[in-house]
Amino acid sequence: MAAESLETQCERTAVLLHRVSRALRDPQDEDWLSLDVSMAQLKVLFSLYYRGPATVGVLAGKMGVTLPTVSATLERLVRAGYVEREDDPEDRRVVINRLTAEGTSLVERLREERRARVDQALRRLTPEQMGVLQEGLSALAGALGLARPPAAADAAGGPTA
């Protein structure tokens, strides 16, 4: 069997990564499916969790949407008790949006469910498959400029800067 070209290998690998990523984003747990939260709202919650408190403008820029779109999404999250607003102490014209304890708890619960799915799948691999996967992911991480060994927060799945 002839060796695949680098282009073919890249394409096959990209497709596999896309399939895995999509499977991990697909809410299969009852907790996800029973939420009264839209995907746009989840994006805002996860953005605030990983990037910290932000203004409407910063969130709109990061998400590539308009200010009114983010404002409406945030309003629903505030009413649901997941986000709170506060005036910037240095400029009262600026409003900072941050997760409430309930919002943080929701994001962490959803992250843990995803992590459990990954752990369950990894436990189905043989030790040899696990070694190959670790080697491949380490190489990919290096190519993406993430060559440093994972810190405790990274390994535990916690937020990183």
C-alpha positions in Angstrom: 0.0 0.0 0.0 1.5 3.3 -1.1 2.2 5.9 1.6 -0.4 8.7 1.9 0.7 12.2 0.9 1.2 14.8 3.6 -1.8 16.6 2.2 -4.0 13.5 2.5 -2.8 12.8 6.0 -3.5 16.4 7.0 -7.0 16.2 5.5 -7.9 12.9 7.2 -6.5 14.2 10.6 -8.4 17.4 10.3 -11.6 15.5 9.6 -11.1 13.3 12.6 -10.4 16.2 14.8 -13.5 17.9 13.6 -15.6 14.8 14.3 -14.2 14.4 17.8 -14.7 18.1 18.5 -18.3 18.0 17.2 -19.0 14.9 19.3 -17.8 16.6 22.4 -19.9 19.7 21.7 -23.0 17.7 21.0 -25.1 17.8 24.2 -26.1 14.3 25.0 -26.6 14.4 28.7 -30.0 15.1 30.1 -28.6 18.1 32.1 -27.6 19.8 28.8 -30.8 19.0 27.1 -33.0 20.2 29.9 -31.4 23.6 30.2 -33.4 26.6 29.4 -30.3 28.3 27.9 -29.6 28.9 24.2 -26.3 28.1 22.5 -25.6 31.9 22.3 -26.1 32.2 26.1 -23.8 29.2 26.7 -21.1 30.9 24.6 -21.4 34.0 26.7 -21.3 32.0 29.9 -18.2 30.0 28.8 -16.5 33.2 27.6 -17.1 34.9 30.9 -15.9 31.8 32.7 -12.6 31.4 30.7 -11.8 35.1 30.0 -13.3 36.7 33.1 -15.6 39.7 33.5 -16.1 41.7 30.3 -18.0 44.6 28.8 -20.7 44.2 26.2 -18.3 45.5 23.6 -15.5 43.1 24.5 -18.0 40.1 24.4 -19.4 41.3 21.0 -15.9 41.5 19.6 -14.8 38.1 20.8 -18.0 36.5 19.6 -18.2 38.4 16.3 -21.7 39.6 16.8 -23.3 43.0 17.3 -23.7 44.9 20.6 -27.5 44.6 20.6 -27.2 40.8 20.1 -24.9 40.5 23.1 -26.9 42.9 25.2 -30.1 40.9 24.6 -28.3 37.7 25.5 -26.8 39.2 28.6 -30.2 40.5 29.7 -31.7 37.0 29.6 -28.7 35.7 31.5 -29.1 38.4 34.2 -32.8 37.6 34.5 -31.9 33.9 34.9 -29.4 34.7 37.7 -26.3 33.5 35.8 -24.7 36.9 35.1 -24.6 40.1 37.1 -23.7 43.6 36.0 -21.7 46.2 37.9 -20.4 49.6 37.2 -16.7 49.9 36.5 -15.2 51.7 39.6 -12.9 53.7 37.3 -15.6 54.8 34.8 -19.2 54.6 35.8 -20.3 54.8 32.2 -18.8 51.3 31.7 -20.7 48.2 32.8 -18.9 45.0 33.6 -20.6 41.6 33.2 -19.5 38.7 35.4 -20.8 35.3 36.3 -22.7 34.9 39.5 -22.0 31.9 41.7 -24.9 30.1 40.0 -23.5 30.9 36.5 -20.1 29.6 37.6 -21.7 26.5 39.0 -23.6 25.8 35.8 -20.5 26.1 33.6 -18.4 23.9 35.9 -21.2 21.3 36.0 -21.4 21.2 32.2 -17.6 21.1 31.8 -17.5 18.2 34.2 -20.0 16.3 32.2 -18.0 16.7 29.1 -14.8 15.7 30.9 -16.6 12.6 32.1 -17.5 11.7 28.5 -13.8 12.1 27.5 -12.6 10.1 30.5 -15.1 7.3 29.7 -13.9 7.2 26.0 -10.2 7.2 27.0 -10.7 4.3 29.3 -11.8 2.2 26.3 -8.4 2.6 24.7 -5.6 0.1 25.1 -2.4 1.3 26.8 -0.8 1.2 23.3 -3.5 3.4 21.8 -3.3 5.8 24.8 0.4 6.2 24.2 0.0 6.9 20.5 -2.8 9.4 21.3 -0.7 11.2 23.9 2.3 11.3 21.5 0.1 12.7 18.7 -1.6 15.3 20.9 1.7 16.4 22.3 3.0 16.9 18.8 -0.1 18.9 17.8 0.1 21.0 21.0 3.7 21.8 20.1 2.8 22.8 16.5 0.1 25.1 18.0 2.7 26.7 20.3 1.4 24.9 23.4 4.6 22.9 23.9 4.9 23.6 27.6 3.9 20.7 29.9 0.3 21.1 31.2 0.0 22.9 34.5 -2.1 21.4 37.3 -5.1 23.6 36.2 -4.7 22.4 32.6 -4.5 18.8 33.6 -7.5 19.1 35.8 -9.5 20.9 33.1 -9.6 24.2 34.9 -9.5 27.7 33.4 -6.2 29.0 32.2 -5.0 32.4 31.2 
